[in-house]
């Protein structure tokens, strides 16, 4: 036996006739603690641990279900997103073609009927309907112009 091992501190004669001779040190420690701890307390601890294990298993099962449901919904959302993206790309292409055709028609009408086209386009620009953003921009410019003119009058 080595001089620094735990067995070297115990007399050799005690180890030879000890009932713990065939057990490891950890097993001897557990057996010693088992005699000190109240058995009812151990049973309560074991029951509490079993209860917690059941709760954890239920929680794990619920999380697994949520995960699989989320994965299914994600797949559906991805396919829908791809379809919608493709639809938007197709719509943009269609709108580009439509605007090109409108431009071609405008050029054709302008070349065939220049006086009528000029009259219509000038009246259309003057009578163009403003949306709320255009109105806000015009009001802001008017306020800035008024502020600038008043600041120029009083240096």
C-alpha angles and dihedrals in degrees: 000000000000120000094234098049121106091244091062090066092056117071113257092231091058093051092049095055097031120117088224092063095111096045132085121241093256092052091050090050092050092048090050093050091046090064092050099047121079110249093220090057090051091051090050091050092049091049091049090049092050090049091050090047090054091049092049091049091051091047091048091051091049091049090049090053092048090048094051091045091050091049091052092048091046091054091050092047091050093051091047090048092051091049093048092046091052090047091053091049090050091047090051090051090049092049091049090053091047093051091048090051091047089051091050091049091049091051091047093049091045091053095044097041108019098164095048092044092050092050093048096045093049093048091045092054091049093047096042112138115240122220124216093271093053090050091050092049092049092049091049091050091048091051091048091048091049091048091049093048092048092048090050092053093053109042 
